Amino acid sequence: MEDKRNWITAILLSAAILLGWNFVSQQFFPTPPKPDVTTTVAGSPAAHPAAATQPGTPAPGATASAAPVAHTAVPLETALASGNRVAIETPALSGSINLVGARIDDITLNKYRQTIKKNSPPVRLFAPAGTNAAYFASVGWAAQGIEVPGPTTVWTASGTRLTPTTPVTLSWANGTGQSFRIEYGIDAHYLITAKQTIVNGGATSVTANSFALIDRLGKPTDPHEQSSWTNHIGPTGMVDGKSEFSVDYKHLDKGETFKYSSAGWLGFTDKYWLAAVIPAKGERVSASITAPTADNYQTLFARPFTAVAPGRQVTTTSRIFAGAKEVSTLSAYQDAGIPRLSNAIDWGWFEFFEKPIFKLLDWLFQQVGNFGVAIMLLTVIIRALMFPVAQRQFHSMAQMRLVQPKMKALQERHKDDKPRQQQELMKLYKDEKINPLAGCLPIVLQIPIFYALYKVLMLTIEMRHQPFVLWIRDLSAPDPAHFLNLFGLLDFTPPSLLALGPLALILGATMFLQFRLNPQATDPVQQQVFKIMPWMFMFIMAPFAAGLLLYWITNNCLSIAQQQFMYRKFPQLRAAPVK
């Protein structure tokens, strides 16, 4: 009867953990998307036509150039084929500048593909206004009493291609004595520079200011591209001296407006991509995050109004980041003066621990050329560093095994007096020089390592779409092979809780073998839980990134090998204890 009760307790406890973990993991550890499902990056198709919206008023007293003009949604190819454009050609970016409005509204990332298929198109970041995925950067002016260029202004270009070696200047005059220039330059990575100049050729002084903005229609609809406890997706920046991670699309949908008295940079971040506008270092600007119209989001910074005397000109410099959140690239831009740009990757509170893990893993990958092998080597290094702690754990478990007969005798002798039983057990631990918590220390140390690796696999683009061997073509995504749909032969995707694949099965088997080598717990309920736990973890870990499962499997194998080595080195520890 007692044995049945223990089994029922163990099963109920395991079921509670399994079902509870499924809820917790969705909130705090969202699983990465499966490969071959990404179709767009610039935004999801909206349910309504896109609008070519005029930016909100950049500063008090500014004069709007034009009212918002609604357009019927047009295909992306049609929008790119119409109008005059200046091509953008760099090793990292391809696209164009629209001479109508001087907008940077066509950017694709040359090094990154939408899916793991060989013929997959490159990732698109920006798309023109009027399309369902409108997303663009723009610079401009506001002024009092004069006409300034707006979204419908047609600019004249000095060239046909913007490259790292050939800047392009756009010019326009309002016919009343004022002329405007935008000199665009670009580096070999993702940074575009826009020098804005207003020349006052009139007879009287004019008051004007300049601004830069990112405008986005719609927000990601993929559940894996939503903000979570572990990763912020949406409006972000370095404003008022701190990194902004608290503003979400849902706040803007409620009509909330966020204003700041200073900005180092601000824009929109996706899981792997960033679009941001950046003022000159130390420049005094005001900034805002708003939703000018429904499902349309905007980040903007504006400079104070300045008087431009007749015959004088004022030049300001804005920069635009449009590209991938590569750790080394963001760090290089940050070192060059863009404050905290590397925080566009939401490292969280454990950045001090996650970055070293990333740097070591990335270095190993550069050496061996296979990301899966790099994870296995990282595991070996971590196990080597933790060997003294693990050795102490093993010694503690072996001692626990040797004194189990004494522990059982004490439990039987004082089974009706639990306080006395605990006192006698603690005295036994002290006499035998056993620390019952020593066996937990390696597990405790593994938690931050596992979390750091989880964040690295989830957030860093360097790990995206990295293959291992055979069917594992993306270690940052879950194992694509599932037993329940006969490895893809059946046309359905199992729910995450039942998405068991070969990696999850190997994980359960190696954990089971590892537990078999551990000393058996004295409590019957614990014994039953430990028998079930490996297979429970098999279900828990199945939806996680394949790279995490590979790390855990390698760690289990190394633990088994270490235990076998210790048993061979100290055979007396495996001998049956004398009663």
C-alpha positions as CSV (number, residue, x, y, z in Angstrom):
1,M,0.0,0.0,0.0
2,E,2.8,2.4,0.9
3,D,4.6,1.6,-2.3
4,K,1.5,2.4,-4.4
5,R,1.1,5.7,-2.5
6,N,4.7,6.6,-3.3
7,W,4.2,5.8,-7.0
8,I,1.0,8.0,-7.1
9,T,2.8,10.8,-5.3
10,A,5.7,10.7,-7.7
11,I,3.6,10.6,-10.8
12,L,1.4,13.5,-9.6
13,L,4.5,15.5,-8.7
14,S,6.1,14.8,-12.0
15,A,2.9,15.7,-13.9
16,A,2.6,19.0,-12.0
17,I,6.2,19.9,-12.9
18,L,5.8,18.9,-16.5
19,L,2.6,20.9,-17.1
20,G,3.8,23.8,-15.0
21,W,7.0,24.0,-16.8
22,N,5.2,24.2,-20.1
23,F,3.5,27.4,-18.9
24,V,6.6,28.9,-17.3
25,S,8.7,28.2,-20.4
26,Q,6.3,30.0,-22.6
27,Q,6.5,33.1,-20.4
28,F,10.2,33.1,-19.5
29,F,11.9,30.8,-21.9
30,P,10.2,31.1,-25.3
31,T,11.4,28.5,-27.8
32,P,13.0,29.6,-31.0
33,P,11.0,29.3,-34.3
34,K,11.4,26.3,-36.5
35,P,13.5,26.7,-39.6
36,D,12.0,27.6,-43.0
37,V,9.0,29.6,-41.7
38,T,10.3,33.2,-41.9
39,T,8.8,35.0,-44.8
40,T,9.4,38.7,-44.0
41,V,11.3,40.8,-41.6
42,A,10.2,44.3,-42.4
43,G,6.7,43.7,-40.9
44,S,3.8,41.4,-41.3
45,P,1.0,42.1,-43.8
46,A,-1.4,44.5,-42.3
47,A,-5.2,44.1,-42.4
48,H,-5.6,47.5,-43.8
49,P,-3.8,49.5,-46.5
50,A,-0.6,51.1,-45.6
51,A,-0.5,54.9,-45.3
52,A,2.3,57.1,-46.3
53,T,2.2,59.1,-43.1
54,Q,3.8,62.5,-42.5
55,P,5.9,62.4,-39.4
56,G,4.4,63.9,-36.3
57,T,5.4,67.4,-35.4
58,P,9.1,67.3,-34.5
59,A,9.1,70.2,-32.1
60,P,6.8,72.9,-30.8
61,G,5.9,75.5,-33.5
62,A,6.9,73.3,-36.4
63,T,5.0,73.6,-39.6
64,A,3.7,70.3,-41.2
65,S,4.6,69.9,-44.8
66,A,1.5,67.9,-45.8
67,A,-1.3,66.0,-44.2
68,P,-1.2,62.2,-44.2
69,V,-2.2,60.7,-47.5
70,A,-3.8,57.3,-47.6
71,H,-2.8,54.9,-50.4
72,T,-4.1,51.6,-51.5
73,A,-1.6,48.8,-50.6
74,V,0.6,48.0,-53.6
75,P,2.9,45.0,-54.1
76,L,6.5,45.6,-53.0
77,E,7.8,45.0,-56.6
78,T,5.5,47.7,-57.9
79,A,6.5,50.2,-55.3
80,L,10.2,49.7,-56.0
81,A,9.8,49.9,-59.7
82,S,8.0,53.3,-59.6
83,G,9.7,56.6,-59.2
84,N,13.3,57.7,-59.3
85,R,15.8,55.9,-57.0
86,V,19.4,56.0,-56.1
87,A,20.9,52.5,-55.7
88,I,22.6,51.5,-52.5
89,E,25.4,49.0,-52.9
90,T,27.7,47.8,-50.1
91,P,29.1,44.4,-49.1
92,A,26.5,44.3,-46.3
93,L,23.5,46.1,-47.8
94,S,21.6,46.4,-51.0
95,G,18.7,48.7,-51.8
96,S,17.8,52.2,-52.8
97,I,16.9,55.8,-51.7
98,N,13.6,57.0,-52.9
99,L,14.0,60.5,-54.5
100,V,10.3,61.2,-53.6
101,G,10.7,62.2,-50.0
102,A,14.4,61.4,-49.8
103,R,13.5,58.3,-47.8
104,I,15.7,55.3,-47.2
105,D,12.9,52.8,-47.8
106,D,14.5,49.8,-49.6
107,I,17.1,47.8,-47.6
108,T,18.0,44.1,-47.8
109,L,20.8,42.4,-45.9
110,N,23.2,40.6,-48.2
111,K,24.6,38.2,-45.7
112,Y,21.4,36.9,-44.3
113,R,18.6,34.7,-45.8
114,Q,15.0,34.5,-44.7
115,T,15.2,30.7,-44.2
116,I,17.8,27.9,-44.3
117,K,16.9,27.0,-47.8
118,K,19.6,27.6,-50.4
119,N,17.4,29.6,-52.7
120,S,15.9,31.7,-49.9
121,P,15.8,35.4,-50.6
122,P,17.8,37.8,-48.5
123,V,16.3,39.3,-45.4
124,R,14.4,42.6,-46.2
125,L,14.6,45.2,-43.5
126,F,13.0,48.3,-45.1
127,A,10.1,48.6,-47.5
128,P,8.4,51.6,-49.1
129,A,5.4,53.4,-47.8
130,G,2.3,52.1,-49.5
131,T,3.2,48.5,-49.1
132,N,1.9,46.2,-46.4
133,A,5.3,46.0,-44.7
134,A,6.2,49.7,-44.9
135,Y,9.3,50.5,-42.9
136,F,11.7,53.3,-43.6
137,A,14.1,56.0,-42.3
138,S,13.7,59.7,-43.1
139,V,15.4,63.0,-42.3
140,G,13.9,66.4,-42.8
141,W,13.2,69.9,-41.5
142,A,10.5,71.9,-39.9
143,A,10.3,75.7,-40.2
144,Q,8.2,78.7,-39.4
145,G,6.8,80.7,-42.4
146,I,8.6,78.9,-45.2
147,E,8.0,75.8,-47.2
148,V,10.2,72.8,-46.3
149,P,10.6,69.5,-48.2
150,G,8.1,66.8,-47.3
151,P,7.1,63.2,-48.1
152,T,6.0,64.1,-51.7
153,T,9.0,66.4,-52.5
154,V,11.0,65.2,-55.5
155,W,14.7,65.6,-54.9
156,T,17.6,65.9,-57.4
157,A,20.5,63.5,-57.0
158,S,24.1,64.2,-57.8
159,G,24.7,60.5,-58.7
160,T,23.0,57.2,-59.3
161,R,24.8,54.9,-56.7
162,L,25.5,55.3,-53.0
163,T,28.6,53.2,-52.1
164,P,31.2,53.4,-49.3
165,T,33.4,55.3,-51.8
166,T,30.8,57.4,-53.6
167,P,28.5,59.6,-51.5
168,V,25.4,61.1,-53.1
169,T,23.9,64.6,-52.5
170,L,20.2,65.3,-52.8
171,S,19.1,68.9,-53.3
172,W,15.8,70.9,-53.5
173,A,14.9,74.5,-53.4
174,N,11.5,76.0,-52.3
175,G,11.4,78.9,-54.8
176,T,11.5,81.6,-52.1
177,G,15.2,81.7,-51.5
178,Q,15.8,78.7,-49.3
179,S,17.6,75.5,-50.5
180,F,18.1,72.2,-48.8
181,R,20.7,69.5,-49.2
182,I,21.1,66.0,-47.9
183,E,24.5,64.4,-48.4
184,Y,24.3,60.7,-47.9
185,G,27.3,58.5,-47.1
186,I,27.5,54.9,-46.1
187,D,30.2,52.6,-44.6
188,A,30.9,49.0,-45.4
189,H,28.5,47.7,-42.7
190,Y,25.2,49.2,-41.6
191,L,25.7,52.9,-40.9
192,I,24.4,55.6,-43.1
193,T,25.3,59.3,-42.5
194,A,23.0,62.1,-43.6
195,K,24.4,65.7,-43.5
196,Q,21.5,68.1,-43.7
197,T,22.1,71.6,-44.8
198,I,19.7,74.5,-45.1
199,V,20.9,77.6,-47.0
200,N,19.0,80.9,-46.6
201,G,19.3,82.9,-49.8
202,G,16.4,85.1,-48.9
203,A,16.3,88.6,-47.6
204,T,15.1,87.8,-44.0
205,S,16.1,85.4,-41.3
206,V,14.3,82.1,-41.0
207,T,13.8,79.8,-38.1
208,A,14.1,76.1,-38.7
209,N,15.1,72.8,-37.1
210,S,16.1,69.3,-38.5
211,F,14.9,65.9,-37.4
212,A,15.4,62.2,-38.2
213,L,12.9,59.3,-37.7
214,I,12.1,55.7,-38.2
215,D,8.6,54.9,-39.4
216,R,7.1,51.4,-39.2
217,L,3.8,50.0,-40.2
218,G,2.6,47.0,-38.3
219,K,4.4,44.9,-35.7
220,P,5.7,41.3,-35.8
221,T,2.8,38.8,-35.6
222,D,5.0,35.7,-35.2
223,P,4.8,34.6,-31.5
224,H,8.5,34.0,-31.5
225,E,9.1,37.7,-32.5
226,Q,7.1,39.1,-29.5
227,S,8.6,40.7,-26.4
228,S,9.2,38.3,-23.6
229,W,10.8,38.3,-20.1
230,T,14.1,37.3,-21.7
231,N,14.0,39.5,-24.8
232,H,12.6,42.9,-25.7
233,I,11.2,43.4,-29.2
234,G,9.8,46.8,-30.2
235,P,10.7,50.5,-29.6
236,T,14.1,50.9,-27.9
237,G,17.0,53.2,-27.6
238,M,19.4,55.0,-25.3
239,V,17.3,58.0,-24.0
240,D,17.6,60.2,-21.0
241,G,20.9,58.5,-20.1
242,K,19.5,54.9,-19.9
243,S,18.6,52.0,-22.2
244,E,14.9,51.9,-22.9
245,F,13.3,48.4,-22.7
246,S,10.0,49.3,-21.1
247,V,8.1,50.6,-24.1
248,D,6.1,48.0,-26.0
249,Y,3.8,48.2,-29.0
250,K,0.9,47.6,-26.7
251,H,1.6,50.8,-24.9
252,L,1.5,52.7,-28.3
253,D,-1.6,51.0,-29.3
254,K,-3.3,52.4,-26.2
255,G,-2.4,55.9,-27.4
256,E,0.5,56.5,-25.0
257,T,3.3,58.9,-26.1
258,F,6.8,58.7,-24.7
259,K,8.9,61.9,-24.8
260,Y,12.6,62.3,-23.8
261,S,14.8,65.3,-23.2
262,S,17.9,63.6,-24.7
263,A,18.8,60.7,-26.9
264,G,21.9,58.8,-27.9
265,W,19.9,56.8,-30.4
266,L,16.4,55.3,-30.7
267,G,14.5,53.1,-33.1
268,F,12.9,49.6,-33.4
269,T,14.5,46.3,-32.6
270,D,13.5,42.8,-33.8
271,K,15.1,39.6,-32.6
272,Y,18.1,39.9,-34.9
273,W,17.6,43.3,-36.7
274,L,17.8,46.9,-35.7
275,A,16.7,50.2,-37.3
276,A,17.7,53.4,-35.4
277,V,18.4,57.1,-35.9
278,I,21.4,58.6,-34.1
279,P,22.2,62.3,-33.5
280,A,25.8,63.6,-33.4
281,K,27.7,62.7,-30.2
282,G,26.7,65.0,-27.4
283,E,24.2,66.9,-29.5
284,R,21.2,68.4,-27.7
285,V,18.0,66.9,-29.1
286,S,14.5,65.9,-27.9
287,A,13.0,62.6,-28.8
288,S,9.7,60.7,-28.8
289,I,8.2,57.3,-29.4
290,T,4.6,57.6,-30.8
291,A,1.9,55.9,-32.9
292,P,0.7,58.7,-35.3
293,T,-2.0,56.5,-36.7
294,A,-3.4,53.0,-36.0
295,D,-0.8,50.3,-36.4
296,N,1.8,52.8,-37.4
297,Y,4.8,53.4,-35.1
298,Q,7.4,56.1,-35.1
299,T,10.6,57.0,-33.2
300,L,11.9,60.5,-33.8
301,F,14.5,63.0,-32.5
302,A,14.5,66.7,-33.3
303,R,17.0,69.5,-32.7
304,P,16.1,72.9,-31.2
305,F,14.9,75.6,-33.7
306,T,17.7,77.8,-34.9
307,A,17.7,81.2,-36.7
308,V,19.4,81.1,-40.1
309,A,20.4,84.6,-41.2
310,P,20.3,85.8,-44.8
311,G,23.3,84.4,-46.7
312,R,24.1,81.9,-44.0
313,Q,23.6,78.1,-43.8
314,V,23.3,75.5,-41.0
315,T,24.5,71.9,-41.3
316,T,23.6,69.1,-39.0
317,T,24.6,65.4,-39.1
318,S,22.3,62.5,-38.4
319,R,23.1,58.8,-38.7
320,I,20.9,55.8,-39.5
321,F,21.7,52.2,-38.5
322,A,19.9,49.7,-40.6
323,G,21.1,46.1,-40.3
324,A,21.8,43.0,-38.3
325,K,22.6,43.1,-34.6
326,E,26.1,41.6,-34.9
327,V,27.9,41.7,-31.6
328,S,31.3,42.9,-33.0
329,T,29.7,45.5,-35.3
330,L,27.5,47.0,-32.5
331,S,30.5,47.1,-30.2
332,A,32.7,48.8,-32.9
333,Y,30.1,51.5,-33.4
334,Q,29.7,51.9,-29.7
335,D,33.5,52.4,-29.4
336,A,33.3,55.0,-32.1
337,G,30.9,57.1,-30.1
338,I,27.3,55.7,-30.3
339,P,26.4,55.3,-26.7
340,R,25.3,51.8,-25.5
341,L,24.5,50.6,-29.0
342,S,25.5,47.1,-28.0
343,N,22.5,47.1,-25.6
344,A,20.3,46.8,-28.7
345,I,20.9,43.1,-27.9
346,D,18.8,42.5,-24.7
347,W,21.5,40.7,-22.7
348,G,19.6,41.4,-19.5
349,W,21.0,41.4,-16.0
350,F,23.6,38.7,-16.6
351,E,25.4,40.5,-19.5
352,F,28.7,40.2,-17.5
353,F,28.4,36.4,-17.8
354,E,26.6,36.0,-21.1
355,K,29.1,38.0,-23.2
356,P,32.1,35.8,-22.1
357,I,30.1,32.7,-23.0
358,F,29.3,34.2,-26.4
359,K,32.9,35.3,-27.1
360,L,34.3,31.9,-26.2
361,L,31.7,30.1,-28.3
362,D,32.1,32.4,-31.2
363,W,35.9,32.0,-31.1
364,L,35.6,28.2,-31.0
365,F,33.3,28.3,-33.9
366,Q,35.8,30.4,-35.9
367,Q,38.4,27.8,-35.2
368,V,36.5,24.6,-36.0
369,G,33.9,25.9,-38.5
370,N,31.1,23.9,-37.1
371,F,28.8,25.4,-34.5
372,G,27.7,22.0,-33.0
373,V,31.4,21.0,-32.5
374,A,32.0,24.5,-31.0
375,I,29.2,23.8,-28.4
376,M,30.7,20.4,-27.6
377,L,34.1,22.0,-27.1
378,L,32.6,24.7,-24.9
379,T,31.0,22.0,-22.8
380,V,34.4,20.2,-22.4
381,I,36.0,23.5,-21.3
382,I,33.3,24.3,-18.8
383,R,33.5,20.7,-17.4
384,A,37.2,21.0,-17.1
385,L,36.9,24.3,-15.2
386,M,34.3,22.7,-12.9
387,F,36.2,19.4,-12.5
388,P,37.3,20.1,-8.9
389,V,33.7,21.0,-7.9
390,A,32.4,17.9,-9.7
391,Q,35.0,15.7,-8.1
392,R,33.9,17.0,-4.7
393,Q,30.3,16.3,-5.7
394,F,31.2,12.7,-6.6
395,H,33.1,12.2,-3.4
396,S,30.1,13.5,-1.4
397,M,27.7,11.2,-3.3
398,A,30.0,8.2,-2.8
399,Q,30.2,8.9,0.9
400,M,26.4,9.1,1.0
401,R,26.3,5.7,-0.6
402,L,28.6,4.2,2.0
403,V,26.6,5.5,4.9
404,Q,23.2,4.6,3.5
405,P,22.9,1.5,5.8
406,K,23.4,3.7,8.8
407,M,21.0,6.3,7.5
408,K,18.3,3.6,7.0
409,A,18.9,2.3,10.4
410,L,18.4,5.7,11.9
411,Q,15.3,6.3,10.0
412,E,13.9,2.9,11.1
413,R,14.9,3.5,14.7
414,H,13.3,7.0,14.9
415,K,10.5,6.6,12.3
416,D,7.9,7.8,14.8
417,D,10.0,10.8,15.9
418,K,10.9,13.0,12.9
419,P,12.7,15.8,14.8
420,R,14.9,13.2,16.5
421,Q,15.5,11.5,13.2
422,Q,16.7,14.7,11.6
423,Q,19.0,15.4,14.6
424,E,20.6,12.0,14.3
425,L,21.0,12.3,10.6
426,M,22.8,15.7,11.0
427,K,25.0,14.2,13.6
428,L,25.8,11.3,11.3
429,Y,26.7,13.8,8.5
430,K,29.0,15.6,10.9
431,D,30.7,12.4,12.2
432,E,31.3,11.1,8.7
433,K,32.4,14.5,7.4
434,I,29.6,14.6,4.7
435,N,28.1,17.7,3.3
436,P,24.6,16.6,1.9
437,L,24.4,19.9,-0.1
438,A,27.8,19.3,-1.9
439,G,26.1,17.3,-4.6
440,C,23.8,20.2,-5.5
441,L,26.7,22.7,-6.1
442,P,27.5,21.6,-9.7
443,I,23.8,21.8,-10.6
444,V,23.5,25.3,-9.1
445,L,26.6,26.4,-11.1
446,Q,25.1,24.9,-14.3
447,I,22.0,27.1,-14.1
448,P,23.7,30.4,-15.0
449,I,25.8,28.6,-17.7
450,F,22.6,27.1,-19.2
451,Y,20.8,30.4,-19.1
452,A,23.7,32.2,-20.6
453,L,23.9,29.7,-23.5
454,Y,20.1,29.9,-23.9
455,K,20.3,33.7,-24.3
456,V,23.3,33.4,-26.7
457,L,21.4,30.9,-28.9
458,M,18.2,32.9,-28.8
459,L,19.5,36.4,-29.3
460,T,22.8,36.5,-31.2
461,I,22.6,36.5,-35.0
462,E,26.0,34.8,-35.2
463,M,24.3,31.6,-34.1
464,R,21.3,31.9,-36.4
465,H,20.9,29.2,-39.1
466,Q,24.1,27.4,-38.0
467,P,24.0,23.7,-39.0
468,F,25.5,20.7,-37.1
469,V,25.3,17.3,-38.9
470,L,22.7,15.2,-40.7
471,W,19.2,16.6,-40.2
472,I,20.3,19.3,-37.7
473,R,20.5,22.3,-40.0
474,D,19.8,25.1,-37.5
475,L,21.1,24.7,-33.9
476,S,19.3,27.9,-32.8
477,A,15.9,26.2,-33.7
478,P,14.3,23.1,-32.2
479,D,15.1,19.6,-33.5
480,P,13.0,19.5,-36.7
481,A,12.7,15.6,-36.6
482,H,9.6,14.4,-34.6
483,F,8.7,10.9,-33.9
484,L,5.0,11.7,-33.7
485,N,4.7,12.8,-37.3
486,L,7.1,10.1,-38.5
487,F,10.0,12.6,-39.1
488,G,7.8,14.7,-41.4
489,L,6.1,12.0,-43.4
490,L,2.8,13.0,-41.9
491,D,1.7,16.5,-42.7
492,F,1.2,18.0,-39.3
493,T,3.3,19.6,-36.6
494,P,3.0,18.1,-33.1
495,P,2.4,20.4,-30.1
496,S,5.5,21.6,-28.4
497,L,5.0,19.4,-25.4
498,L,4.9,16.3,-27.6
499,A,7.5,17.4,-30.2
500,L,9.9,14.6,-29.3
501,G,12.9,14.2,-31.6
502,P,16.1,12.1,-31.6
503,L,18.0,14.7,-29.6
504,A,15.4,14.8,-26.8
505,L,15.4,11.0,-26.6
506,I,19.2,10.9,-26.4
507,L,19.0,13.5,-23.7
508,G,16.6,11.4,-21.7
509,A,18.7,8.3,-22.1
510,T,22.0,9.9,-21.1
511,M,20.3,11.5,-18.1
512,F,18.8,8.2,-17.1
513,L,22.3,6.5,-17.3
514,Q,23.8,9.4,-15.3
515,F,21.2,9.0,-12.5
516,R,21.8,5.3,-12.4
517,L,25.3,6.0,-11.3
518,N,24.3,8.3,-8.5
519,P,23.6,6.9,-5.0
520,Q,20.0,5.9,-4.5
521,A,18.0,8.3,-2.5
522,T,16.8,7.0,0.9
523,D,13.3,8.5,0.6
524,P,10.9,6.3,-1.5
525,V,9.2,9.3,-3.1
526,Q,12.5,10.7,-4.2
527,Q,13.5,7.4,-5.6
528,Q,10.4,7.3,-7.8
529,V,10.8,11.0,-8.8
530,F,14.4,10.3,-9.9
531,K,13.3,7.4,-12.0
532,I,10.8,9.5,-13.8
533,M,12.8,12.8,-14.0
534,P,15.0,11.9,-17.0
535,W,12.0,11.1,-19.2
536,M,10.2,14.2,-17.8
537,F,13.1,16.4,-18.8
538,M,13.0,14.7,-22.2
539,F,9.6,16.3,-22.8
540,I,10.5,19.6,-21.2
541,M,13.6,20.1,-23.3
542,A,12.2,18.9,-26.6
543,P,11.0,22.3,-27.8
544,F,14.2,24.1,-26.9
545,A,17.0,25.0,-29.4
546,A,18.8,22.0,-30.6
547,G,22.1,23.6,-29.5
548,L,20.9,23.6,-25.9
549,L,20.0,19.9,-26.1
550,L,23.4,19.2,-27.7
551,Y,25.1,21.0,-24.8
552,W,23.2,19.1,-22.2
553,I,23.8,15.7,-23.9
554,T,27.5,16.4,-24.1
555,N,27.5,17.4,-20.4
556,N,25.7,14.2,-19.5
557,C,28.2,12.1,-21.4
558,L,31.1,13.8,-19.8
559,S,29.5,13.3,-16.3
560,I,29.1,9.6,-17.0
561,A,32.7,9.3,-18.2
562,Q,33.9,11.2,-15.1
563,Q,31.9,9.0,-12.8
564,Q,33.2,5.8,-14.4
565,F,36.7,7.2,-14.1
566,M,36.2,7.9,-10.4
567,Y,34.8,4.5,-9.8
568,R,37.9,2.9,-11.5
569,K,40.2,5.1,-9.5
570,F,38.6,4.4,-6.2
571,P,37.0,0.9,-6.5
572,Q,36.3,0.7,-2.8
573,L,33.7,3.4,-3.3
574,R,31.6,1.0,-5.4
575,A,32.0,-1.9,-3.1
576,A,28.9,-2.9,-1.2
577,P,28.8,-1.2,2.2
578,V,29.1,-3.4,5.3
579,K,26.0,-3.3,7.4
